């Protein structure tokens, strides 16, 4: 209404001013004044009628214009925005009544993964001369899934596990081995009662055992391992499973699921140098603010290219991302509009900022960004930085000299981001990839610290129509749409989703009306793995154990599950174009043939 009123006033001036001037110059024609007044009134009525028929400013057009990183429409955008009713307040959304820094009823739920008497110990379960080796795949968090599941697979096979081999040759070209990322001695010691683990394959007499190499199907269950791998293990004594990520089913009994949790949340401890650097980054943020928010932005070129989404950058964007997309030769084409409507595209940095402000996070909130090189660079990030001026990255918090031991190793850099995101008061994911899922599950296990996942399907429609509503209306809609996407206990149904994101078998609820007072949730659990104990006594809690026998929905993920550029798919070996170069010039693509099923289900 305000815009229409402004247009009416403009029309009145536009029509009336010439008449007044004419009247002043031609006083002799004052007898024509009634006719001219009627004429101007008719024009005004016609203009009013047409203005009601014409639609308001098209939100899709404005959405395109707002991508200032992709065109030169900055001035036009500024003028349009000045005329809009939709204005983001400096202080953020005042509609929120919830505590932004805590999850509802989180005191009633806690992680519990202690084995029961029904679980056979390593001493009883392990048979001699059976050795399991695995070769992981992908980046840090994708490899983490393989390490976790390798321990469980070894228990299923009654085998001794050899320390997993990390992926050093594919996409990342990271030469780090297990002991340079994780505390290997702690890993062996903590799991000693569950699975026997050794650092190297031993000799049998004077001969070095040569493992038989094979691969199991994706999401292979316990029976699958016993049927496919155990006979080979008995015959060959040693088996190496390659490309080992997501090779274990969600459909496991509760005891095996709890073993998964013991590995993930207690045994896998980063090395001391990584923990120490991560601690420094967190401390430097907290010197400036009691609370802080961490965002895994995931708006890099590879993610946008793989998703098949379009962000209004015109022919330049289509050519750039299309060129990258061609590297996945078996990737089918997608409808960009359909992908966004279905919520399968990352939000832009501006859209993430709008969502967070609508949820109540004001411009005084301190925000840490975990991300690779953002598509569009600083111009794309500008709206998010305008919403949250207190903006941090690893590079702004630490000097080049401090980061030197990590900067040439993608997994070590990802580990630093992992620690800061895990330690944040609120974590926001902009994708459904490995790092986002790992952190979501970890934060559930350690006290349900708020973890925000954008309800992208509903938010997309809202973003498209935002200029047809006030900020208060927009913020109210965002808060309603985000119910069930904030990391609160039990917002994901039992047994639904990928286990690492929703470890329901390891989440326990206090059976009394009041929360258990003697439960101590460690504040810095990412840095205090050396304690190695569960925070709760399983006997005092009711566990939401996994439902087996096919009652679990194993959701297939339609996301490019990579941490920054954690790409397991086969690409011709070539170096990045200059505009895509990240911190290291050593990143090359793998020559291994792609498995299309793995691309979409990871």
Phi, psi and omega per residue, in radians:
X1 nan -0.690 3.138
X2 -1.080 -0.717 3.140
X3 -1.135 -0.721 -3.137
X4 -1.120 -0.709 3.137
X5 -1.064 -0.746 3.114
X6 -1.078 -0.722 3.122
X7 -1.138 -0.638 3.127
X8 -1.126 -0.756 -3.140
X9 -1.112 -0.681 3.105
X10 -1.094 -0.733 -3.137
X11 -1.123 -0.694 -3.128
X12 -1.098 -0.755 3.108
X13 -1.140 -0.738 -3.098
X14 -1.084 -0.669 -3.079
X15 -1.540 -0.700 -3.016
X16 -1.327 -0.596 -3.056
X17 -1.075 -0.830 3.093
X18 -1.023 -0.594 -3.121
X19 -1.177 -0.727 3.140
X20 -1.116 -0.760 3.130
X21 -1.086 -0.737 3.114
X22 -1.079 -0.703 -3.111
X23 -1.158 -0.667 -3.123
X24 -1.208 -0.609 -3.108
X25 -1.400 -0.629 -3.045
X26 -2.011 1.200 -3.078
X27 -1.117 -0.351 -3.102
X28 -1.215 -0.341 -3.074
X29 -1.759 0.498 3.137
X30 -1.079 -0.386 3.137
X31 -1.211 -0.258 3.094
X32 -1.529 -0.029 -3.057
X33 -0.985 -0.780 3.117
X34 -1.017 -0.721 3.138
X35 -1.123 -0.757 -3.136
X36 -1.160 -0.638 3.115
X37 -1.123 -0.746 3.112
X38 -1.107 -0.691 -3.141
X39 -1.109 -0.782 -3.136
X40 -1.146 -0.643 3.098
X41 -1.114 -0.674 3.116
X42 -1.125 -0.753 3.097
X43 -1.063 -0.702 -3.117
X44 -1.137 -0.730 3.110
X45 -1.123 -0.724 3.123
X46 -1.086 -0.755 -3.136
X47 -1.119 -0.702 3.114
X48 -1.085 -0.773 -3.128
X49 -1.082 -0.791 -3.136
X50 -1.148 -0.599 -3.127
X51 -1.185 -0.557 3.077
X52 -1.289 -0.546 3.105
X53 -1.293 -0.601 -3.086
X54 -1.296 2.440 -3.129
X55 -1.264 2.763 3.038
X56 -1.143 3.074 -3.134
X57 -0.970 2.220 -3.094
X58 -1.110 2.151 -3.075
X59 -1.171 -0.533 3.104
X60 -1.160 -0.678 3.114
X61 -1.122 -0.763 3.133
X62 -1.143 -0.651 3.108
X63 -1.046 -0.692 3.110
X64 -1.170 -0.782 -3.106
X65 -1.107 -0.627 -3.072
X66 -1.175 -0.214 3.071
X67 -1.397 1.177 -3.049
X68 -1.078 -0.317 3.123
X69 -1.313 -0.204 -3.046
X70 -1.964 -0.077 3.140
X71 -2.678 -3.141 -3.095
X72 -1.847 0.498 -3.093
X73 -1.589 0.552 -3.047
X74 -1.072 -0.826 -3.102
X75 -1.142 -0.754 3.130
X76 -1.074 -0.741 3.115
X77 -1.052 -0.749 -3.115
X78 -1.080 -0.750 -3.138
X79 -1.141 -0.731 3.128
X80 -1.099 -0.787 -3.094
X81 -1.110 -0.570 3.124
X82 -1.135 -0.427 -3.110
X83 -1.595 -0.121 -3.015
X84 -1.473 2.616 3.028
X85 -1.264 -0.546 -3.076
X86 -1.289 1.796 3.136
X87 -2.244 2.202 -3.129
X88 -1.399 2.104 3.137
X89 -1.216 2.669 -3.124
X90 -1.082 -0.636 -3.040
X91 -1.524 -0.010 -3.126
X92 1.523 -2.911 -3.086
X93 -1.403 2.152 3.121
X94 -1.580 0.012 -3.077
X95 -1.379 -0.345 -3.011
X96 -1.262 2.239 3.122
X97 -1.836 -0.101 -3.089
X98 -1.517 2.765 3.026
X99 -1.316 1.995 -3.037
X100 -1.155 -0.415 -2.988
X101 -1.774 0.105 3.129
X102 -2.446 2.643 3.066
X103 -1.556 2.583 3.139
X104 -1.150 2.334 3.040
X105 0.996 0.429 -3.104
X106 -1.139 -0.422 3.136
X107 -1.160 -0.280 -3.121
X108 -1.546 -0.110 -3.054
X109 -2.277 2.547 3.126
X110 -2.804 2.772 3.127
X111 -1.234 2.461 3.115
X112 -2.602 2.043 -3.076
X113 -2.383 0.297 3.125
X114 -1.162 2.367 3.136
X115 -1.215 2.552 3.072
X116 -1.602 3.096 3.127
X117 -1.144 -0.311 -3.123
X118 -1.334 -0.251 -3.095
X119 -1.550 2.160 -3.105
X120 -1.322 2.353 -3.112
X121 -1.310 2.915 3.138
X122 -1.072 -0.626 -3.127
X123 -1.069 -0.664 -3.125
X124 -1.499 -0.632 -2.957
X125 -1.446 -0.521 -3.007
X126 -1.402 2.281 3.072
X127 -1.802 2.592 -3.083
X128 -1.247 2.704 3.055
X129 1.043 0.617 3.005
X130 -2.241 1.994 -3.069
X131 -2.179 2.246 3.119
X132 -1.931 2.215 3.057
X133 -2.089 2.553 3.081
X134 -2.337 2.587 3.029
X135 -2.009 1.995 -3.063
X136 -1.312 3.020 -3.084
X137 -2.466 2.494 3.027
X138 1.648 -2.779 3.125
X139 -1.557 -2.928 -2.969
X140 -0.922 -0.938 -3.020
X141 -1.376 -0.487 3.020
X142 -1.177 -0.702 3.078
X143 -1.186 -0.575 3.127
X144 -1.038 -0.706 3.108
X145 -1.070 -0.676 3.125
X146 -1.158 -0.703 3.133
X147 -1.110 -0.785 3.140
X148 -1.037 -0.867 -3.070
X149 -1.251 -0.424 3.098
X150 -1.119 -0.680 3.116
X151 -1.098 -0.771 3.140
X152 -1.154 -0.733 3.124
X153 -1.076 -0.691 3.112
X154 -1.091 -0.686 3.107
X155 -1.156 -0.727 3.129
X156 -1.076 -0.659 -3.064
X157 -1.582 0.073 -3.115
X158 0.992 0.623 -3.002
X159 -1.947 2.854 2.988
X160 -1.558 2.295 -3.119
X161 -1.641 2.268 2.991
X162 -1.563 2.429 -3.108
X163 -0.807 2.207 -3.064
X164 -1.021 2.566 3.090
X165 -1.625 2.213 -3.130
X166 -1.451 2.719 -3.141
X167 -1.269 1.985 -3.105
X168 -2.036 -0.075 -2.972
X169 -2.032 -0.420 -3.073
X170 -1.428 -2.751 -2.954
X171 -0.555 -0.884 -3.024
X172 -1.285 -0.566 -3.087
X173 0.990 0.686 3.124
X174 -1.622 2.144 -3.046
X175 -1.490 0.052 -3.099
X176 -1.113 2.425 3.006
X177 -1.801 3.124 -3.034
X178 -0.951 -0.802 -3.040
X179 -1.225 -0.256 3.106
X180 -1.581 -0.178 3.084
X181 -1.905 -0.796 -3.069
X182 -2.048 2.662 3.075
X183 -1.288 1.742 -2.994
X184 -1.181 -0.670 -3.128
X185 -1.179 -0.687 3.081
X186 -1.117 -0.729 -3.140
X187 -1.011 -0.837 -3.131
X188 -1.156 -0.765 -3.079
X189 -1.178 -0.788 -3.060
X190 -1.120 -0.617 -3.073
X191 -1.675 0.168 -3.038
X192 -1.049 -0.494 3.129
X193 -1.445 -0.265 -3.095
X194 -1.719 -0.853 -3.071
X195 -2.542 2.398 3.057
X196 -1.371 2.235 -3.078
X197 -2.216 2.363 3.101
X198 -2.208 2.807 -3.076
X199 -1.436 -0.600 -3.083
X200 -2.414 2.690 3.100
X201 -1.219 2.218 -3.084
X202 -1.400 3.089 3.052
X203 -1.651 2.638 2.999
X204 -1.919 1.746 -2.992
X205 1.284 -2.171 3.100
X206 -1.735 0.044 -3.064
X207 -1.827 2.437 3.034
X208 -1.415 2.250 -3.125
X209 -1.184 2.254 3.080
X210 -1.793 1.986 -3.077
X211 -1.233 2.562 3.034
X212 -1.463 2.226 -3.073
X213 -1.681 2.286 3.097
X214 -2.703 -3.081 3.126
X215 -2.484 2.472 3.096
X216 -1.713 2.753 3.102
X217 -1.123 2.822 3.061
X218 -1.123 2.465 3.068
X219 0.955 0.806 3.107
X220 -1.315 2.260 -3.119
X221 -1.534 -3.112 -3.063
X222 -1.025 -0.770 3.139
X223 -1.103 -0.652 3.115
X224 -1.046 -0.798 3.118
X225 -1.113 -0.722 -3.115
X226 -1.188 -0.575 -3.120
X227 -1.398 -0.746 -3.013
X228 -1.560 -0.717 -2.970
X229 -1.757 -0.647 -3.057
X230 -1.024 -0.758 3.094
X231 -1.041 -0.673 3.112
X232 -1.174 -0.704 -3.132
X233 -1.100 -0.711 3.116
X234 -1.119 -0.676 -3.089
X235 -1.391 -0.766 -3.019
X236 -1.684 -0.283 3.133
X237 1.305 -0.450 3.133
X238 -2.482 2.310 3.138
X239 -2.281 2.320 3.031
X240 -1.921 2.169 3.122
X241 -1.725 2.133 -3.066
X242 -1.662 2.882 3.139
X243 0.808 0.898 -2.942
X244 -1.574 1.522 2.996
X245 -2.555 2.360 -3.092
X246 0.930 0.699 3.128
X247 -1.753 0.172 3.116
X248 -2.196 2.375 -3.044
X249 -1.228 2.724 2.930
X250 -1.228 -0.405 -3.041
X251 -1.462 1.402 3.090
X252 -2.214 2.748 3.097
X253 -1.254 2.889 -3.005
X254 -1.024 -0.682 -3.102
X255 -1.110 -0.688 3.104
X256 -1.244 -0.598 3.070
X257 -1.134 -0.693 3.098
X258 -1.146 -0.592 3.054
X259 -1.101 -0.728 3.050
X260 -0.933 -0.793 -3.104
X261 -1.177 -0.664 3.109
X262 -1.093 -0.671 3.105
X263 -1.179 -0.897 -3.008
X264 -1.173 -0.826 -2.974
X265 -1.687 -0.141 -3.095
X266 -2.296 -0.757 -3.034
X267 -1.418 -0.598 -3.118
X268 -1.455 1.609 -3.125
X269 -1.944 2.281 3.110
X270 -1.138 2.778 3.108
X271 -1.146 2.795 -3.105
X272 -1.017 -0.744 3.119
X273 -1.055 -0.677 3.129
X274 -1.190 -0.781 3.130
X275 -1.076 -0.744 -3.118
X276 -1.114 -0.750 3.121
X277 -1.183 -0.698 3.077
X278 -1.063 -0.693 3.117
X279 -1.097 -0.711 3.132
X280 -1.093 -0.759 3.140
X281 -1.058 -0.782 -3.128
X282 -1.135 -0.779 -3.116
X283 -1.080 -0.637 -3.128
X284 -1.209 -0.569 3.046
X285 -1.234 -0.779 -3.065
X286 -1.234 -0.285 3.019
X287 -1.126 -0.492 -3.094
X288 -1.719 -0.336 -3.068
X289 -2.726 2.417 3.105
X290 -1.121 -0.736 3.139
X291 -2.004 2.665 2.988
X292 -2.620 2.753 -3.111
X293 -1.976 2.405 3.081
X294 -1.997 2.389 -3.089
X295 -2.175 2.127 2.979
X296 -1.571 1.652 -2.912
X297 -1.245 -0.736 3.073
X298 0.873 0.963 3.129
X299 -2.142 0.797 3.131
X300 -1.580 2.912 -3.067
X301 -1.011 -0.749 -3.073
X302 -1.145 -0.659 -3.136
X303 -1.151 -0.776 -3.123
X304 -1.180 -0.669 3.132
X305 -1.148 -0.803 -3.105
X306 -1.161 -0.665 -3.108
X307 -1.163 -0.402 -3.115
X308 1.296 0.328 -3.094
X309 -1.556 2.870 -3.115
X310 -2.303 2.404 -3.026
X311 -2.169 0.433 3.009
X312 1.440 0.345 -3.105
X313 -1.577 0.132 3.083
X314 1.223 -2.752 -3.060
X315 -1.116 -0.585 3.140
X316 -1.052 -0.832 3.137
X317 -1.120 -0.761 -3.113
X318 -1.072 -0.724 -3.125
X319 -1.206 -0.777 -3.104
X320 -1.114 -0.890 -3.100
X321 -1.288 -0.563 3.101
X322 -1.112 -0.642 3.115
X323 -1.126 -0.738 3.106
X324 -1.165 -0.693 -3.073
X325 -1.102 -0.531 -3.112
X326 -1.136 -0.283 -3.123
X327 -1.192 -0.421 3.054
X328 -1.638 1.614 -2.965
X329 -1.165 -0.433 -3.119
X330 -1.724 0.160 -3.099
X331 -1.458 2.160 -3.112
X332 -1.346 2.729 3.137
X333 -1.284 2.665 -3.110
X334 -2.257 2.727 3.078
X335 -1.537 1.947 -3.054
X336 -0.992 -0.749 -3.129
X337 -1.125 -0.711 3.137
X338 -1.131 -0.720 3.141
X339 -1.059 -0.752 3.141
X340 -1.220 -0.701 3.114
X341 -1.070 -0.600 -3.128
X342 -1.507 0.108 3.067
X343 1.272 0.492 -3.067
X344 -1.876 0.335 3.090
X345 -2.079 2.491 3.040
X346 -1.081 2.548 3.021
X347 -1.220 2.634 3.028
X348 -1.240 2.791 3.060
X349 -0.940 -0.670 3.112
X350 -1.113 -0.756 -3.127
X351 -1.156 -0.670 3.067
X352 -1.067 -0.757 3.122
X353 -1.074 -0.744 3.108
X354 -1.098 -0.740 3.125
X355 -1.057 -0.815 -3.096
X356 -1.160 -0.702 3.106
X357 -1.138 -0.670 3.122
X358 -1.164 -0.530 3.109
X359 -1.309 -0.206 3.072
X360 2.037 0.046 3.131
X361 -1.450 1.960 -3.075
X362 -1.384 3.100 -3.081
X363 -1.298 -0.058 3.070
X364 -1.586 -0.043 3.139
X365 -1.251 2.404 3.106
X366 -1.588 2.321 -2.998
X367 -2.278 2.333 3.101
X368 -1.882 2.320 -3.099
X369 -1.893 2.076 3.012
X370 -1.762 1.990 -3.052
X371 -2.947 2.797 2.961
X372 -1.529 -2.670 -3.116
X373 -1.321 2.058 -3.066
X374 -1.260 2.363 3.088
X375 -1.177 2.172 -3.081
X376 1.669 -0.182 3.040
X377 1.140 -2.555 -3.032
X378 -1.104 -0.542 -3.135
X379 -1.157 -0.651 3.098
X380 -1.188 -0.615 -3.132
X381 -1.352 -0.321 -3.007
X382 -0.929 -0.800 -3.141
X383 -1.079 -0.692 3.127
X384 -1.139 -0.723 3.106
X385 -1.161 -0.553 3.089
X386 -1.171 -0.659 3.089
X387 -1.215 -0.648 -3.077
X388 -2.308 1.509 -3.095
X389 -1.121 -0.456 3.123
X390 -1.448 1.494 -2.854
X391 -2.116 2.179 -3.068
X392 -2.211 2.645 2.907
X393 -2.420 3.030 3.065
X394 -0.966 -0.735 -3.035
X395 -1.220 -0.473 3.104
X396 -1.488 -0.352 -3.105
X397 -1.632 -0.380 -3.074
X398 -2.321 2.662 3.127
X399 -1.374 2.883 3.097
X400 -1.072 -0.617 3.137
X401 -1.157 -0.688 3.128
X402 -1.179 -0.616 -3.102
X403 -1.525 -0.125 -3.076
X404 -0.945 -0.735 3.138
X405 -1.171 -0.200 -3.053
X406 -2.022 -0.505 -2.913
X407 -1.120 -0.419 3.127
X408 -1.563 0.060 -3.083
X409 -2.240 1.881 -3.034
X410 -1.035 -0.668 -3.106
X411 -1.195 -0.625 3.124
X412 -1.232 -0.665 3.061
X413 -1.137 -0.711 3.092
X414 -1.123 -0.591 3.116
X415 -1.126 -0.666 3.092
X416 -1.105 -0.789 3.086
X417 -1.069 -0.699 3.140
X418 -1.021 -0.787 -3.118
X419 -1.126 -0.811 -3.105
X420 -1.128 -0.753 3.123
X421 -1.118 -0.690 3.138
X422 -1.161 -0.622 -3.109
X423 -1.451 -0.176 -3.116
X424 -1.149 2.687 3.098
X425 -1.250 -0.601 3.071
X426 -2.349 2.294 3.076
X427 -1.967 2.351 -3.136
X428 -2.115 2.169 3.075
X429 -1.839 2.482 3.117
X430 -1.969 0.406 3.142
X431 -2.866 3.098 3.108
X432 -2.076 0.725 -3.088
X433 -1.530 -3.000 -3.048
X434 -1.041 -0.872 -3.100
X435 -1.103 -0.740 -3.139
X436 -1.083 -0.763 -3.119
X437 -1.219 -0.716 3.128
X438 -1.070 -0.788 -3.127
X439 -1.213 -0.641 3.116
X440 -1.058 -0.815 3.131
X441 -1.163 -0.701 3.141
X442 -1.106 -0.730 -3.126
X443 -1.241 -0.507 3.003
X444 -1.139 -0.789 -3.075
X445 -1.110 -0.698 -3.119
X446 -1.705 1.010 2.953
X447 1.604 0.248 3.098
X448 0.919 0.904 3.024
X449 -1.141 2.437 -3.034
X450 -0.922 2.257 3.099
X451 -2.316 1.952 -3.031
X452 -1.694 2.174 3.012
X453 -1.989 2.105 -3.139
X454 -1.045 2.310 3.008
X455 -1.409 1.302 -2.897
X456 -1.049 -0.569 -3.081
X457 -1.126 -0.788 -3.141
X458 -1.389 -0.624 -3.115
X459 -1.162 -0.558 -3.138
X460 -0.987 -0.872 -3.138
X461 -1.059 -0.660 -3.133
X462 -1.169 -0.747 3.112
X463 -1.091 -0.684 -3.131
X464 -1.133 -0.500 -3.026
X465 -1.913 0.188 -2.958
X466 -1.141 -0.449 -3.112
X467 -1.433 0.055 3.051
X468 -1.817 0.281 -3.121
X469 -2.573 2.888 3.085
X470 -1.394 2.885 3.085
X471 -1.052 -0.692 -3.119
X472 -1.087 -0.696 3.094
X473 -1.161 -0.754 3.133
X474 -1.050 -0.857 -3.107
X475 -1.084 -0.683 3.123
X476 -1.098 -0.742 3.114
X477 -1.123 -0.770 3.140
X478 -1.018 -0.803 -3.108
X479 -1.124 -0.636 3.090
X480 -1.204 -0.747 -3.115
X481 -1.170 -0.493 -3.075
X482 -1.514 -0.014 3.043
X483 -1.112 2.212 -3.077
X484 1.601 0.029 3.132
X485 -2.223 0.484 -3.032
X486 -2.023 0.081 3.107
X487 1.468 0.262 3.117
X488 -1.277 2.706 3.120
X489 -1.010 2.457 3.015
X490 1.123 0.295 3.113
X491 -1.336 -0.367 3.012
X492 -1.796 2.242 -3.078
X493 -1.063 2.567 -3.131
X494 -0.953 2.263 3.089
X495 1.404 -0.014 -3.130
X496 -1.634 2.632 3.075
X497 1.447 3.043 3.129
X498 -1.242 2.419 -2.956
X499 -1.062 -0.672 -3.097
X500 -1.143 -0.421 3.085
X501 -1.486 -0.595 -3.095
X502 -2.316 1.347 -3.077
X503 -1.359 1.137 -2.986
X504 -1.085 -0.496 3.121
X505 -1.164 -0.315 -3.087
X506 -1.924 0.205 3.105
X507 -1.903 2.188 -3.092
X508 -2.039 2.629 3.140
X509 -2.032 2.397 3.076
X510 -1.148 2.272 -3.057
X511 -1.389 -0.350 3.133
X512 -1.447 3.031 3.129
X513 -1.280 -0.422 -3.120
X514 -1.898 2.612 3.109
X515 -1.166 2.667 -3.116
X516 -1.236 2.076 -2.990
X517 -1.310 -0.462 -3.058
X518 -1.559 0.163 3.071
X519 -1.413 2.157 3.139
X520 -1.934 1.867 3.116
X521 -1.481 2.039 -3.096
X522 -1.103 2.345 -3.096
X523 -1.252 -0.683 -3.109
X524 -2.030 1.113 -3.022
X525 -1.158 -0.452 3.126
X526 -1.191 -0.395 -3.072
X527 -1.860 -0.056 -3.060
X528 -2.120 0.606 3.111
X529 -1.097 -0.392 -3.059
X530 -1.113 -0.326 3.081
X531 -1.166 -0.722 2.963
X532 1.093 0.472 3.138
X533 -2.148 2.606 3.019
X534 -1.223 2.556 -3.113
X535 -1.394 -0.204 -3.064
X536 -2.280 2.600 3.013
X537 -1.471 2.045 -3.044
X538 -0.981 -0.485 -3.079
X539 -1.188 -0.388 -3.090
X540 -1.626 0.008 -3.048
X541 -2.196 2.631 3.054
X542 -1.676 2.094 -3.057
X543 -1.544 2.444 3.021
X544 -1.577 1.317 -3.068
X545 -1.189 2.726 3.124
X546 -1.139 2.439 3.000
X547 -1.543 2.208 -3.071
X548 -1.767 -2.850 3.113
X549 1.035 0.718 2.981
X550 1.380 0.164 -3.134
X551 -1.489 -0.122 3.118
X552 -1.567 2.396 3.053
X553 -1.531 1.980 3.107
X554 -1.552 1.590 -3.064
X555 -1.163 2.267 3.055
X556 -1.511 2.260 -3.054
X557 -1.621 2.287 -3.138
X558 -1.775 0.839 -3.107
X559 -2.175 2.690 3.006
X560 -1.394 1.630 -2.998
X561 -1.376 1.387 3.132
X562 -2.279 2.620 3.032
X563 -1.670 1.897 -2.954
X564 1.075 -1.576 3.131
X565 -2.227 0.813 -3.075
X566 -1.359 1.442 -2.959
X567 -1.891 2.032 3.134
X568 -1.642 -0.153 -3.037
X569 -1.346 2.753 -3.052
X570 -1.397 2.227 3.136
X571 -2.356 2.559 3.106
X572 -1.052 2.443 -3.047
X573 -1.216 1.991 3.131
X574 -2.766 2.825 -3.129
X575 -1.590 2.777 3.121
X576 -1.099 2.601 2.914
X577 -1.099 2.769 -3.053
X578 -1.038 -0.682 -3.076
X579 -1.259 -0.163 3.126
X580 -1.882 0.014 -3.083
X581 -1.114 2.318 3.091
X582 -1.628 -2.551 -3.083
X583 -1.269 -0.427 -3.062
X584 -2.088 2.492 3.093
X585 -1.613 0.156 -3.045
X586 -1.728 0.189 -3.087
X587 -1.451 2.121 3.099
X588 -2.216 2.846 -3.130
X589 -1.622 2.634 3.130
X590 -1.330 2.661 3.091
X591 -1.746 0.080 -3.096
X592 -1.267 2.433 3.139
X593 -1.063 2.504 -3.109
X594 -1.323 2.684 2.978
X595 -2.027 1.810 -3.010
X596 -1.002 -0.641 3.130
X597 -1.037 -0.668 -3.094
X598 -1.245 -0.584 -3.135
X599 -1.044 -0.765 -3.015
X600 -1.583 -0.371 -3.073
X601 -1.724 -0.143 -3.137
X602 -1.191 nan nan
